[in-house]
Amino acid sequence: MTDIVKRSVVIAGHRTSVSLEPAFWDALKELAQRRALSINKLIAEIDRDRAGNLSSAIRVYVLRAVRAEREEAGRG
């Protein structure tokens, strides 16, 4: 089983912690870099659009991004 990594992030000036598996942290970092954003800013965007738990919302965001990239690669 993969360990969960808890990190502190700042969203709208408030510090909170997010717990994710290392693979999700890595993917989130890559997605933020591609968009020239900090991880905090990307998480803030995800936070604005979420309906439930922040960690779950981040996982869903990463999954959708990976699926979108796969679909785009299949078209090219």
N, C-alpha and C positions, 0 to 999 in steps of 0.2 A: 504494500500500500504506500502511496506517495504521501509524504508529509505535507501539511498545510503550512504556508509561510504567512505570517501576519506582519503587515507593514502599515506604518502611519502615513496618511495622505492629508492634504489640505484641500478642502472643497469649500468655495465661497468664504474663505477666511476662517473656516472651522476645521480643527484637527479631528480626524476619525481614523479608525483602523479598518483594514480590509484583509480578509483571510482568503488566500487562493493557493492552489497548487503551483509549484515552480513553473510548470509548462505554461500555465495561463499568465503568470507574471512575465515570462519571456515573450510570449506572443503579444501581450499588451504593450510591452516596451517596443517591439518591432513595429507594431501598428502606429504607435505614437511617433516614432522616428520617421516613418514614411509620410506622416502628415505634418512633420516639423512642429510637433507639440510636445510638451512635457507630459509625463505620465499623469501628473496631477490634473493638468488641463483636460486631457482625454477622459479621465475618470469623472471630472466635473461635468463634461458633456453627457456621459453615460448616466450620471446621477440625475441630470435634468429630465431625461427621457424615461426614467425607470418607473415601474409601478410597484415593485416588490423589493426584496433584499438586494443591497448593492453588490455583494459578491456574486450573487446569481445573475444579476443584470450584466456584470462584466463578463462572466462566462458566456452568456448568450450573445453579447456583442462580439466577442472573439470568434465564437462559432459561426456567426453570420458572416463576419469578415472573411474567414477562411473559405466558407462555402462560396461567397461572391467571387473571391480570387480564383477558385477552382472553375467556376462557371465561365469566368472571363478567359481563363487559359484555354478552356475547351473550345471557345469561339475563335481563338486566334490561330 
